[in-house]
Amino acid sequence: MLSKNLNGTKVAEIEKSLRHISGIIKQKGREILSQYTITPPQFVALQWLMEHGDLTIGELSSKMYLACSTTTDLIDRMEKNSLVVRVKEPNDRRVVRIHLLEEGERIIEEVIAKRQHYLTDVLNDFTEDEVNSLQKSLAKLQQEMKDE
């Protein structure tokens, strides 16, 4: 493999590029979110619920790296805006799961569609081979990071 021959300068350039890309995507995402009545942390919570289904506050806190009390406040505000609802588990009423409602799902789908449209515009000058290579490389990088 490449690890022993990997040039430190190349790694630094890759890390810097990924950091800058992440910052640009984050900023663009915030611009898109400003058209909605939710905050960036609420968007992240809604995304987790959309991807993983109903979660407890503890599970969601863990995924978002937030204290349970912070997540509880976040859920309270989202519940008031009819984005989510708390649902008691029928087998164990002590367990409360957060369920994504239709309005929350609609917002997520709209925002993600707008983000994908932005990325489509950015990738417009790439060849099909370049897009395929980028997608394959990013998927491999993500898998390697998940496996670690």
C-alpha positions in Angstrom: 0.0 0.0 0.0 0.9 3.6 0.0 1.3 4.5 3.7 5.1 4.3 3.9 5.6 6.3 0.7 2.9 8.8 1.3 4.3 12.3 1.1 3.6 14.5 4.2 3.1 17.5 1.9 0.5 15.7 -0.1 -1.4 14.7 3.1 -1.2 18.3 4.3 -2.6 19.5 1.0 -5.5 16.9 1.0 -6.3 17.8 4.6 -6.4 21.5 3.8 -8.6 20.9 0.7 -11.0 18.8 2.7 -11.2 21.4 5.4 -11.8 24.2 3.0 -14.4 22.2 1.0 -16.1 21.4 4.3 -16.2 25.1 5.3 -17.6 26.1 1.9 -20.3 23.4 2.1 -21.2 24.4 5.7 -21.4 28.1 4.7 -23.6 27.3 1.7 -25.8 25.1 3.8 -26.3 27.9 6.3 -27.2 30.3 3.5 -29.8 27.8 2.3 -31.1 27.2 5.9 -31.6 30.9 6.4 -34.6 30.6 4.2 -36.2 28.2 6.8 -37.3 28.5 10.4 -34.7 26.0 11.7 -31.2 26.4 13.1 -28.2 24.4 11.9 -28.2 22.1 14.9 -31.9 21.4 14.4 -31.1 20.6 10.7 -28.4 18.1 11.9 -30.8 16.5 14.3 -33.5 16.2 11.6 -30.9 14.6 9.3 -30.0 12.0 11.9 -33.7 11.1 12.4 -34.3 10.9 8.7 -31.3 8.6 8.1 -31.7 6.4 11.2 -35.4 6.6 12.1 -36.7 7.2 15.6 -34.0 7.8 18.2 -34.0 8.4 21.9 -32.6 11.7 23.2 -29.6 9.8 24.5 -28.9 8.3 21.0 -29.4 11.6 19.3 -27.1 13.4 21.8 -24.4 10.8 21.2 -24.6 11.2 17.5 -24.5 15.0 17.6 -21.9 15.1 20.4 -24.2 17.2 22.6 -25.2 17.0 26.2 -28.6 15.4 26.8 -29.9 18.6 28.3 -28.9 20.6 25.1 -30.6 18.0 22.9 -33.7 18.1 25.1 -33.9 21.9 24.5 -33.4 21.3 20.8 -36.2 18.7 20.7 -38.5 21.0 22.7 -38.1 23.8 20.1 -38.6 21.4 17.2 -41.6 19.8 18.8 -43.2 23.3 19.2 -42.6 23.8 15.4 -44.3 20.5 14.5 -41.0 19.0 13.1 -40.8 16.1 15.5 -42.9 14.4 18.2 -42.0 12.4 21.3 -43.4 8.9 21.2 -43.4 6.5 24.2 -42.3 3.0 23.3 -45.3 0.6 23.7 -43.3 -2.2 25.4 -41.4 0.1 27.8 -43.1 3.5 28.5 -39.9 4.8 30.1 -38.3 4.8 26.7 -39.2 7.9 24.6 -38.2 8.1 21.0 -38.1 11.2 18.8 -40.1 10.7 15.6 -39.7 12.9 12.5 -42.9 14.5 11.3 -43.9 15.3 7.7 -42.9 19.0 8.0 -39.4 18.1 9.3 -39.0 15.6 6.5 -40.2 18.1 3.9 -37.6 20.7 5.1 -34.8 18.1 5.0 -35.7 17.0 1.5 -35.9 20.6 0.2 -32.6 21.7 1.8 -30.8 18.6 0.6 -32.2 19.1 -2.9 -30.9 22.7 -2.9 -27.5 21.6 -1.6 -27.3 19.0 -4.4 -28.3 21.6 -7.0 -25.5 23.8 -5.7 -23.0 20.8 -6.0 -24.4 20.0 -9.5 -23.5 23.6 -10.6 -20.0 23.3 -9.1 -19.4 20.0 -10.8 -20.7 21.2 -14.2 -17.3 21.8 -15.6 -16.0 18.4 -14.6 -15.9 15.5 -17.1 -18.0 12.4 -16.4 -14.8 10.5 -15.7 -13.7 13.2 -13.2 -17.0 13.1 -11.4 -16.9 9.2 -11.3 -13.3 9.3 -10.0 -14.2 11.9 -7.3 -17.2 9.9 -6.2 -15.3 6.7 -6.0 -12.4 8.3 -4.1 -14.6 10.0 -1.6 -16.6 6.8 -1.0 -13.3 5.0 -0.4 -12.0 7.7 2.0 -15.3 7.7 3.9 -15.3 3.9 4.2 -11.6 3.9 5.4 -12.5 6.5 8.0 -15.6 4.5 9.2 -13.5 1.3 9.5 -10.8 2.9 11.6 
